[in-house]
Amino acid sequence: MKLIHLSDLHLGKRVNECSMLEDQQYILGEILRIIDSEAPDAVLIAGDVYDKSVPSAEAVTLLDDFLVQLASRRVQTCLISGNHDSAERLSFGGRLMDAAGIHIAPVYDGSLTPLTLSDEHGPVDIYLLPFLKPVQVRRFFPDEDIESYTDAMAAVLRAANVDTARRNVLVAHQFVAGAVPCESEELSVGGTDNVAVCVFDDFDYVALGHIHGPQKVGRETVRYCGTPLKYSFSEVSHKKSVTVVEMGEKGSVGIRTVPLVPRRDMSELRGTYNTLMLRENYEGKPFWNDYLHITLTDEEDIPNAVSNLRVVYPNLMRLDYDNARTRAGGIIEGADRAEQKPPLTLFGEFYESQNGTPMSEEQQAFADKLIASIWEEER
């Protein structure tokens, strides 16, 4: 049985205030082309379908079109809600969609019933587990001590009575301990949302969502497929892909990836303003039309830098500086010692900590005059 594993579409997402809808529409088209080529038995979408619990109308339309395209191909599609989704909103109409081969996990009600597909090796049970917190699980298991995310997942999966003699697949959206995150994900402080990988031991393949970089966790068959697009500059080095899972007889699972090429990539550039504006440094370069994070190394801020740079780099998303001022690590002394210093000295220390250089004599004279005026005292 062949499965396509997707997750974290984040439809409707904005990156640095830039809408990604056109890019998402493009990459969903690329995914459909891969599905046409691979001819899978099922597509698994492991949560964070939308970027917000109340998605925009445009995001809803985009998902609607994608699901219609999947249904027209007679591909069984299994979809769960993630922490960015509203389980109630996402599962609306789910029972009606079952007949079209679109299977959406309902709001968790204490039970977990698998969708069973079959091939020449027999049945494959696919369990759809929406994103859950311990507080959502406790009321269904009042006699169990459920404090952590691991406790919650263990209780839910024990209650599912998984038949380990059969081939079993779990689609889940959680942070599994040992996974490597990036800055575009929402994780709990101190790792309180960690789930131990051992709770998935009864499953031949675990299709995970939540972490944006493709990776295995613990064993080859517990995997995050990653996002189809880069959603932060911490993902610049990621190689986005679709995960293809081929299940033979019990115990035989093959995994490979098919690369996804975006409409626009993400890149980072660094240098002085004048260097980056030189024609030979951008004309014909592969990164010219990418979404860009530019770091200027000029010591002084450049007036209208963003608008001027966008004339050359139309998809500039983020601009910052790396210079003596931004690298300054000076710390102004505590209040107990500050009271012993005159105002001009304190202001001079603050200026140097912000700009990485002391005030000039002219600046000191101006500041001294200004302080005297404010304090109404003569020096």
N, C-alpha and C positions, 0 to 999 in steps of 0.2 A: 504494500500500500504506500502510495506517495502522498506526502503532506507538504504544503507550503506554509512556513511559519513567518508571520508578520507581527508587529506590535508598534505601539507608540506612534501612531499616525499624527496625533496632535492637530487634527484638522481645525483650521481657524487660528492657528498660532501666529503671533507677531514676534519677530526677533528684532530687538533694538528699534521697536516701533515700526518695523517694516512688515507688511502683510506677506505671508508665505503662501497664500491661497493659489496663485498661479503656479508656483513651484510644486505645490502638493497635487494639483490637478495633473501636471505633467508627469510627476513620479508615479501616480496611480496608473496613468496610461502605460508607463514602462512596466509596472508590475503586472498589468493585464497581458502585456506582450510576453512576459516570462511565463505566466500561467498558460497562455496559448501554446507556448513551446514545450513546457514541461508536462502538460495535461495531468495535473494532480487529481487525486480522489477527493481531497478536502483542503481548504484554506483555513488556517488557524490565526485569529487576530487576538493577541494577548493584551488587550486593554489600552487605556488612554487613546481611545478612538478620537475623541475630541480633546481640545486643550482646556476647555472650561466646562463646568457642570451645566451651565446654561449656554450652549453654543450659539454662534451667530447663525442667521438664516442661510448665509452663503456656505458655512461649514456643513450644515444639515443637508443642503442640496448636493454638496460634493459627495457626502457619504451615501446619500440616496442613489445617486448615479452609479457609484462604484458597486453597490450591492445589486442594483439592477443588472449591471454588466456581468457580475459573477453568477447571478441566477440564470441569465440567458445562456450561460455556458454550461449549465447543469453541474456546476461545481458545488459540493456541499461546503458551506461556509459556517465556521464556528467562531463566535465573537463574545468576548466578555468585557465588562466595564473595568476601568482602572481607577486610580485615585483621583484623576482629573475629571472623570466622568460622573454623571449621576446615574446610578444603576436603575433607578425608576424610569427616568426619561429614555435611557438607551434601550431598555427592554420593552418599551411601549410597542404593541403590535407584534411582539415576538411570537406568540402562539399562531397568529395568522401567517407569519413569514415562514414557519416551519415547513409548510406545504411546498414552498418555493425553494427549499434547501438552505434557507438562511436561519441558523440556529443561534439565538441570542440568550445568554445566561440570564435567568430571571433574578430578581432580588433574592438573596440567600434567605431561606426559610427553615433552615435546620436539616435539610436533606440535599443530597447531591446525586442526581440520577444521570447515568451516562447516555450519550448518544452512541449507538452501536452501528458501525459500518462493517462490511465484510469483504474479503478478497479470497483468493485461492488457498490461503493459509488459515482461514477461519475469521472469527470476529475480532474487531478492534473496538475497545470501549474508550470513548473520549469524554472526559470529565471537564466540565466548564465551571471554573471557580472564580467568581468576581472578586475584586479587591476587597479584603476584609480586615477589620481591626478587632482586637480582643473584645472590645465593648459590644460589638455586633454579634459576637459568638456566644458570650457568657449566658445569655438568657435561654439559649437552646440546650445548654448543658449545665443546669444548676448544681448538679452533684460533682462537677469537676472543678479543679483549681486552675483557672485560666487567668494568668497574669501577663504572660508575654505573647508576642506574635507567634513564636514557636508553639506554645501551648495551644493557641487558637487553631493553628493549621493542623496540628496533630489531632486535636479533638474532631475537627471537621472531616479529616481524611479517615480516621478510625471509623466514624459513623457511616462512611460511604460503603463499608464492607467490600472493598476492592477484591475481586477474584484474581489472585496472582497467577493462576494457571493460564489466564487469558492475556492477550497483549493490551496494555493499558497506557493511555496518553492523558496527561493533565495539562490544561491550559490555565495559567495562573498569572497574577500580577502582584508580585511582592518583591521585597528586597531580600535576597538570599545571602546569608553571611559568606563573605569571601569574594563577592562581586566587586568590580572596580567601577565606581561611579564617576560622573563628571558634573560640572557646575550647573547644567541645565535641568538636573533632576531635583525633586523635592524629597529629601531624606530627613529623618528625625535626628535631633542632636544626640550624640552618644551612641548611635546605632540601636536605639530602643525598638526600631521596627524590623530588626534582623530576624530572619527565619532560618533555622538550622537546616542544612541540605538533607540531613538524614530523614526528615519527615516525608521525603518523596521516594523512599526506597521501593515502594510497591509499583512504581510506574516505569515503564520501558522508555518513555520519552516525556520530558517536562518542557513544555513550550512557555517560556517566561516572558513577561513584559515588565517595564519599569526602568531598567537600566538602558542607557542610550548607546552604549558601545557593545557590538557583538562579542560574545564570550561564553565559554563553558564555566560552570561552577561545580567544583567537586568531582564530577565525572562528565564524560563527553556528552551524555544524553540528558543533562540538565543544562539548558541553554537559554541565553538571551540572544535574540536575533538582532536587536538594536533598532534604532529609528531608520526609516527610509531616507531621511534627509538630515543634514547637520543643522542643529537648532541652537548652537552656541559656538563661540570661537574656541572653547575648550575641546571641541570635536574636530578641529581642523585636520588632525592626522588620522581620523577614523576612515575606514574603508566601508562604506555602506553597501548592504547586500540583502538579498532574500535568502533565507535558509530553506533548503530542500531536505526533507527527511524521507528516507525509503526504508520501510519496515518489511522484513521478510518473515520467516517463522519466528516464534517466540525466542527472544534473545539476540536476534539479528537486526541491527539498526545502523543504517548508513547515513551519514550527514555530509552535506556539501553546501557551498554558498554560490550564488550567482550575483555578480557585481551589479550595482545600481549606479548609473551615471546621471547626475542631476542636470537640470536646465542651467543652473549656475552653481559653481562650487563656492566654498569659503576659503579665503586666503588672508594672510597677514603680511603687511609691508612695514618697513622701518627705515627711517632716514631723515635727513633734513628736508624742509619744505622745498627748497630750490632744487635739490637733487631729484626728488620725486616728481617735480614738475618738468624735468627735462624730457624732451620728446623721445630721445633714445632709450629712456628708462621705462617707458610705458607702451610706446607704439609697437603693435604686433606681439606684445607679451601675452602669454596664455592666461594670466591672472587679470587682464585689463577689465573684463566684464564680470568678474567674480564679485560676490559679496565680500567687502573688505573691512578689515580692522587695520587702521594705519596708526603707527606710533611715530610721532615727530620728535626728533632729538634736538631741535633748536632750543637755545637757552631762553629766548624770549617768545612769548605767545605770538602767533601769527594772526593778524586781524582777518576776519572772514575766512579762516582756513577751511572750514567745512564746505562752504559754498564754492570757493575757488577750486578745491580739490575735486569736487563733484563734477566740475566741468571736464576734467580729465578722467576721473574714476567715477562713473555715474552711479555705481552701486556701493558707494562708501556707506557703511553702516555705523562705524564707531571710530572715533578719533581720540587719542590721548597723547600725553607727552612723557618722555623719559629724559630728564635733564637734572642738573644739580638741584634745582628747586624741588622736583618730585622725589628725588632720591634722598633728600635731606632727612636725616634721622635724628636731628637735634631735638631734645626735649626740654621745654621750659621748666625751670626749677619750681619746686613746690611753693605753696602759698606762704609757708612759714618763713622762707628766705626771700620771697618776692617783696614782702612788706619792707624789707631793709634796703630795697633798691629804688632809685629815683625813677619817675615815669619814663624818661627818655631812654634809660638803660633797658627797662622792660620792653619798651616798644621796639628797640633795636634788636633784642634777642628774638622777639616774635617775628620781626621782618626777616631776619636771617634764617629762622627755622622754616619759613614759608618759601623763601626764594633761593636758599642755598648760598647766599652771598651777603656780606654786611652792607649797611647803608653807606652811600658816599657822603662826603663832607657837606655837599649841597643838600642832600636829603635830610641829613641830621639837623642842619640849620633850619630847614623848613619845618621838620617835625617838632623841634624845640620851640619854635615860634607858635606853632599850632597848639602845642600842649600848654604853653603859657597862657594863650588866649582862653583855652577851655577852662583851665584851673584859676584863671583870673589872678595870676601872680606874675611878678617880674623876676627876671633872672639877671 
